[in-house]
Amino acid sequence: MKLAIIGAGAAGIVAAITAKRQNSKLHIDLFDNNKSIGKKILASGNGRCNISNTILSESNYMGENPSFVNPALKEFNYKAFEKFCKSIGLLLDIKESNKVYPQSNEAKSVVNLLQSTLDSLNVNIICETSINDVIKKDKTFTLSSEDKTFEGYDKVLISSGLSAAPQLRATEDGLNIAEKLGHSFNPTYPSLVGLNVESNYHHKLAGVKKEVTTTLLINGQKEQDTTGDVLFTKYGVSGFGILDISQEASYQLSLYQDIKLNINFFPNSNRNELISQIDTLLKALPNENASVLLTGLVSNKLAPVLLEVCKLDKEIKAKDVNAKMVRNLANQLLNWRLQIVDTQGFKHAEVSGGGVRTDEVESHTMESKKVKGLYFAGEVLDVTGHRGGYNLHFAWASGFIAGRSLAK
């Protein structure tokens, strides 16, 4: 039996290894448009590779039907993943928040071991080849690139990802192929990405970083809270707290909803405590500029902007700040509202939302319900994980399920 796997990322690689281990007589061609395999794996976790998470459930995923992930997570849970890693010589390290990394702390070691395993199984890897069309005639599939045709495949797996990180040659070719073969898909959008802010001051805060509580407001209604670092940038906001909330924000932006963030700079203080702290600072040196004294509470970039947003003179003396002004300063720090107008786009996104509709794919096998012998795995499906190793784990898990089915 002859198999084609389009996309040598996490899902495609695990599918190839799993299929070949279950049926050594298979001929597998593994295609990728990069010069080598696993480019997105290398980039994950800033090169450290947050490879999985020990706690996995449907609640860690988004999409039209998040429960689609359940069979894959059950069949290829963390213990099964750990066993797979040991089988290729990869040891794991569990860190904060149940995040899992390679013991080496290097993504490169993950890709090297996967490459060695594919080589040992005689999987035929065909790099620098972009498959842009798949045709099924009678019972076999024919694949086409710009200048070549590959024929005679009994089964095909599309695991080519989506548009996130186009600098790594990410494309939506897999969606285009799926559509030609009769599948529909949900529109794609950048996920785990920085957010662009509309204001006349945010650029003045570039470089300010603080652990805060961020509330996502959609059309004025509270949708989600996160606590984590927020980093102000020239374009808007980033940081782990923003990446976590960006998934829903980006999706809603794609639907043209009104998106605002409410930032609480002091989530562990109540209003009265904060008012008291500001009062104490201002009374320490009454003849000093308030903007200077406020740096005892907030960063030296935030202090003058805080006065500006509260419509106070940036040169105002501490003794001239009255009780009402102090309340306004405290309220602003506890409820700093930002208008979100866009994301930083696919180039800066860790993953893509949207993709092939999961109700058209059998969740226990990853086989198309429309085309016999056609399979999907990984990011090309409308499944998006939260930050913390969930996206990579779904790629491994769906690849495993697909690989097992491809071998039969």
N, C-alpha and C positions, 0 to 999 in steps of 0.2 A: 504494500500500500504506500502511496506517495502523498505527502502532506506539504502544504505551504503555510508558513507563519509569516504574516506581514507585520513587522515591527519587533525589533530586538531590544525592547525595554523589559521591565520587570515581569510583566504578564507573559510576553512572548517567550522569554528565556525559560521561565519555570514551566510553561506549557511544553516546550521542546524537550526539556530534561525529563519531565514526568512521562510524556508519551513514549520517548525512546527507552526509558527504564522499564516500562510496562510491555513494550513490544520492540525488541532489538532489531527486528526485521524491517521496521519502518524506514523509508527514505524521507528525511525531513530537510526541506530548504527553508532556512530562516533568513528573511530579507530585512535590510535596514538601509535608510537613505544616508546615514552617517558613515564615517570611515571606520568606525568600530562600534561595538555593542554597548548598551547601557549608559548612554550619555546623560539621561536624566537622573539615573541612579547616582552617577558621579557628582551631580550638582546638588543632590538632596542634603538637607541638614547642613548647608554651608560646607559641604565636603566631608562632613562627619557621618552622614547617612543615618537619619532617624528611620530605621528600617522597619519598625513595627511598634506595637503597643501590647502590653500583657492583658489589658482589659479591652475587650472588643464587643460591640453590640450595635444593633440597628440604630440606636440613638446617636452614634458617632458619624452618621452618614446623612447626606441630603440627596434630593433628586425627586423625580415624579413619584417614585415608589421605593422608599428606603428599605422596605422589608425584603426587596429583591436580594439584598446581601446575605440574608440569614443562612441559606444552605451553604454558601461558600464559607462563611465564618464558622459554621458548625463543623463542616468537613475538614477545614484547614484552619483550625483555631491556633492560638499561640503555641501550644505544645506541639502541634503538628508542624508548625513553621520551624520551631526550634530543632525538631528532629530532622527536617529537611536541611537546615543549615549545617548541622553536624555531619550530615552525609556528604556535604561538599567541602568540609574542613573549616567551616566558619563558626567561630565561637561568639556568643552574644553577651552584652553587658546591659543590665537594666538600670536606668537612671531615674531622675525625678519624674513625677507624674506618670510612672509606669512606661515611660518611653524606652524603646529598645534600640541600642546601637551595636555595631560590630565591636568586638573586644579591642580590635586594633584602633578604633576611633577614626578609621579612614574608609571613605566610600570606595576608594580604589581597590582595596583588598577584597571587597564584596564582588566587584566586577571581575577582578582577576580570577577569583575562585569559580565564578559562574562560567567564565570563558574556558577555564581548564576543564570543567565538567562537560561542557558542550563538546570540546575537542575529544575528550576521552570516549564520548558516546558516538563520535563520528557524525555529529549534526553538521550539515553543510551550510555554512554561514556565507551569505552573499551581501556584502556591504556596498555602499555608494550606489544603491539601486532603489529608485523610487517607484513603487508599484502604484499606478494610477487607474488601473481598470482590471476588473475581474468579470469574466463571462462564464456562465455555466451552460454547457451544451451536452445533451443526453445526461450522462452521470459524472462527467469530469469537468474540472475547472481549468480555464486558461487565464494566466496573469500577463499583464502588459506593463512595461515601463516605457520611457520615451523612445528607446531604440531597440528593445528586445522583447521577445515573447517567450513565456515559460508555460509549457503545456503538460496535460496529463495528470492533474492532481485530483485525488479522490476526495480530499477534504481541505478546507481553507480556514485559517484562523486570522481574524483581523484584530490586531493588538497594537495598532500604530499610534494610539494616543490622540490628542487634540492640539489646540493652538498654543497652549501655555509654553513659554520660552521658545519663540521662533528662532532665536539665535542658536538654539541647539537643533535646528532644522525641523522643529515641530510643525506639523501641518494638519489640515482637516481632510486629507486624502481618504482616510478610512471612512469618514462620514459620506463623502462623495461616492465611494464604492458601494457602501451600504444602501444609499439612496437609489443607485442604478439597479441594485438587486431587489428593490421593492420595499426597503425599510424606510421608516420615517424617523425623525430625530427632533429633540427639543433644542431650541437655539442655544448656542454656546455663549459663555460669559467668563471673564477672568475671575478666579477665586484665590483666596489667600494672597491678597494684593493690597498695596497702599491705596489710600483714598484721597481724591482731589477736593480741596476746600475752596469755597467762594467767600472771601473776606478781604479787607484792605490791610490786614495786619499779620496774617499767619506766617508770612515770609520772615517777619521780624523775630519769630519764635524758633526759626530753624536751628536745630541742635538741642532744643529743650527736650529732656526725657524724664518721665516720672511714672511711677506705678499709680494708676488711677482706676476708677470704675467708670466704664463707658456704657451708656445706654443708647441703643439704636431705636430711633423713632421713625416710623413709616406712616406718612400722612398724619403726623401728630400723635400716633398711637404707639405706646411702648411695645417693642417687639422682642428685645433681647438685652441682657446685661452681660458684660464681661469685666473681669478684673485682670489687669496686666500692664506691662509697659506701653506707654504711648510716646512715640517720637515725633515731634513736630519737624516738618521739612519745608523746603521752598514751595513744594506743590500742595502740601496739606499735612496729612498724618500717616504714620506707619507704626511699626512696633508690634510685638506679639498680641497686645490687647486689640489692636486694630485688625490684624490679620484674622483673628478669630471672628470678629464681627463682620468682616468684609464679605464673607460668603453670602450671607443674607442680604447685606447692603448692595452688593454687586448684582445679585439676582433681581432685587427690586428696582434697581436703576435700569436694568434691561427692560423692565415693564413700565418705565417712565413714571415711577412713583416719586413722591417728595421724600427725600432722605435727610434726616438730621441726626447728629450725634450730640448727646448731653454728657459732658465730662465732669466728673467729680474729682477734683484734685486732692481732696482730703477725705477719702472714704471711711477712715477710722475716727473722724471727728464729727460732732454734730454742730449745728449752726451756732448755738450759744458758746460752745467751746472755741470755735474759730473766731467769733467776734471778740471774745476775751483775749485770745492770743494776739490779734491785730491791735487791740487797745493797748496791751502791755508793750508791744514794740513801739508804738507811736508815742507813748508817754515816756519812753526811755530817754529820748533826745528830742524834745519838742521843737527845737529850732532847726533840726535837720530836715532835708527833703524827705517826704514820705516814700518816694521811690527807692531811696537808699535803705531806709529802715525796713521796708517790706522784703528786702533781700534776706532778712533773717528768717523769712517764712517760705519764700519762693525764689526761683532762680533770678539772676540779675537781668536776664532777657525778658522774663515774664512780668517782673514788677512794673516797668513803665507801660507795658501793653495793658496790664490790668487797670492801671489808672486811666489810660486812653479809652478802653472799652466802657469803663464806668463814668466816662465824660468828666474826669477830673484833670486839672492842670498838672502836667508832668513835673512841674517845679513846685507844686503845693507843699507847704511846710507841714510837718506832723501836727503842730498845734492847731492848724486850721482845718483839720479833718474832723468833722463833727460825727455824732453818733449815727445819724442817718447814712452818711457816707461810709462809715465802717460796716454797717449792715449790708449796704450795696456791694462792698468789696467782698464780704464773706459770701453773700448770695452768688456772686459771679464765680467765685472759686469752687463753689459746690454745684453750680449749674451752668457750666460754660457751654454754650450752644454753638454748634458748627453746622453750616449748610454743606452737604456733600453733593457735588455736581458730576463727579466722574470717578473712574478708577485709574490706576497707572497703566492699565491695559495688559494684554497678554504677554508682552515682553518682560514685565516685572512680576507676573503671576506665577505662583508655584504650581497651580493646577488649573484646569478648565472645568467649569460647570457645564451642564447640558450634555447632549450626546445621543446615541442610539437609544430609542425608547425601550425600556426594559420589559414592557408587556409584550414585546415582539421576540423576546429571547427566553429560552427555558432556563430557569435559575439553577436547576440541579445538574445541567450539562453544559450550559453556555451555548447551546446550539440554537440557531435561528429557527423560529417557528414558521418562517416563510420559505426558506431555502434549505433543503436537506443537505447536510455536509458543510454548511457555513456556520462558523462560530465567531463569538466576540469575547474579548476579555480586556480588563483594565480601563483606562481613562476614556476610551472611545465610547463606553457605555454611560448612560445618564446616572452616574453614581459619583458623588463627590464626598470625600471624607474631611473631617475636621483636622486641624493641625495637631500633630503628635504621633505621626507614623501610620495613621489610618488609611491614607491614600495608597501608600506603598503596600500596606498589608492587603488591601482589596485587590491590588494588582497581582501580588503573589497568589492569593487565594483563588481568584477567578482564573488565573493562569493554570493553577493546579487542577481545578475542576475541568477546564477546557482540555488540558493535556490528557487527563485520564479518559475523557470521552473520545478524543481524537485517536487514541490507541486502539479503540475497539473496532 
